[in-house]
């Protein structure tokens, strides 16, 4: 994996996860020995917004929003889906392989979590959830636990952590845009918004 290589999602179907605490992003206390992160934001209100944001999560919108190319064996709605996210140019890009380890596609809380596979610069898990509260708020939560796994990532830990934080902020921004996209389209089509 990594620089100048093109990892095949199909070729990674049987690859082992690079961490033992599978599903722990769904636990109140994430595992020791990792850096933890949790970001929660209300992105809108109402069932329509909830459905739009959930659809964006299951369409890899957050990952695409940071410029990652997505190659996957299926949907993030299916446990076992392998995804290879590629950063950089097509050939000299860096492959970031993961497998979906949890998915919830129905009810008022939906989302998925994926865990790292060999070649990922980190070891750990990331979870994206969208929840519709009883008050009608649409709440997005991203939870992650990780530690640096490759020599390249460990060589420049502040850069690796900065990139991860930047990506998470852009993930949230993409879901805010998904929440307001239909409202913006409706306003523009009714002639009351700016062209």
N, C-alpha and C positions, 0 to 999 in steps of 0.2 A: 504494500500500500504506500501511499504518500506521494512525494514529488515524482513527476514523470511517469506515474503508473496509473492505470485505469482499472481499479478494482471492479469486479463484476458482482452486482448484488446476488445474482443466482449462485455464483461461486462461493458466497459466504453463508448460504442457508444453514450449513451445519457447523459453522465456526462458533467456538465457545464465547460467551460474554466475558469481558475482562474484569469482572467484579463479582462478588458473591452475594451481595445484598439486593437481589432482584426484587423490584416492587417497593423498595423502601422509600421512594418519593411519595408514596401514599400513606406512610406512617407519620404519626405526630412528631416523633423524634427520629431524625435521619441518622444514619450510622456514623460512628466515631471514625476518625482517621481520614476524613474528607473535609474539604471546604464546602459549606452549605450556602445556598442562596434561595431566597423566596421573594417574589415580587407579586403584589396583588393590586389590581386597579379596577375600578368601576368604569366601564367603557360606554355605557348607555343604559337604556331602560326598555323593557317590554319584550314580549315573545318574538316579534319579528327581528329585533336586533340580536336576541339570543341565537335564533336560528341562523342568521347571517354569519355571526362570529364563529359559531360551531362549525359551519360549513367551511369557513376559511381555515380553521385549525386542521380539518380533515382533508384540505386541499394543499397542504404543505405551504400555505401562504407565509407564515412567519419565516420559514427557512429561505424561501425565494426572496423575501424582502431584504435580506442581507446579501443578496447576490450569489447565493449558493445554487449550484445546479443539482437537481434532484433526479436520481435514478433509483427506482424502487421495484420490488417484486410484487407490490400491491399497494393497498391503501393503508394509511396509519390507523384506520378503523379496525384492522385485522391483526391480532396478536400473531407474531411470527414474521410479519413483513420485514424484509431487510431493505434498508435504504442506504445508499452511498451519496453523501452530500459532497460536492466538490467545490473547493474554494480556489480562485485564481483562474488562469487561462485553461482552455480545454486539455492541452497536453501537459504543460508544466504546472498543472493544478495539484492541489493537495486533497486526497480522498479522505473522507471522514465517515467511516462505516458504523451503522447502528442497527439494532433490531428492536421492533416494537414488542414491549413486554407487558403492556396493559392497555386496554381500550374500553371505553364506555360510550356507546353510541345512542343511547336512549335516556329518557328522563330529563330532569332539570339540571343535571351535572353531566357534562360530556367532555371527552378529551382522550389523550393517549400519553403514554410514556415510552421512551426508548432508551436502551442501554447500549453501551459502547462495545464494539467488536475489535479484534486485533487490527492495529494500524491507526486507530483513533488516537489523536494526541493527548486525550484525557481518558481516565477510567472512571466510570460512574453512570449516572442516570439523570434524565431530564423529563419533567412531566408538564404538559400543557392542559389546563382545565378551564372550562367556561361554565359558569353556574348562574342560573336564574333564581334569584332570591324570592322569598314570599312577598317582599315589597316591590318586586319587579325590576330590581337592579340586575344588570348583567355584569358579572364579576369574572375577570380573567386572572388566573393564578399560574405562575411559572415557578416550579420548584426544581432544584438541582442539587446533587451532591457529586463532587468530582475531585480528582487529584491528577496531577500531571503524569502522563504515562510514557511519552516518548522522549528520547534524548534531546531532540530539537526543542520540544516544549519545555523540558526541564532546564535547558540552557538559558532560556530567557523568561523566567516565571512572571515577572511583572508585565511583559508584553502579552503573554498567554492569557493572564487574568484580565488585562485591559480589553483584549479582543472579545473574551467571553462576556464581559459586562456590556460592551458596546452592542454585541449581537442581541443580548437580552432586551436592551432598551429598544432596539429596532424591531424585535419580535412584537413587543407591546404596542409600538407605534403602528405596525401593520394591522394589528387587531383593532386598534382605535379607528383606523381608516375603514376597515371592514364594517364596523358598527355604524358608521355615518354614511357609507357609500350610497345606500338606497335613498336616504333622506336627501342627500345632495342631488342625486339624479331626479328625484321627484320634484324638488324645488326648481331645478333647471328646466325640466320638461313642462312645468306649469307656467313658465315665463316669468316667475317672480325672482329667480336668482340671476346671478351674473352669468354670461355665456362662457 
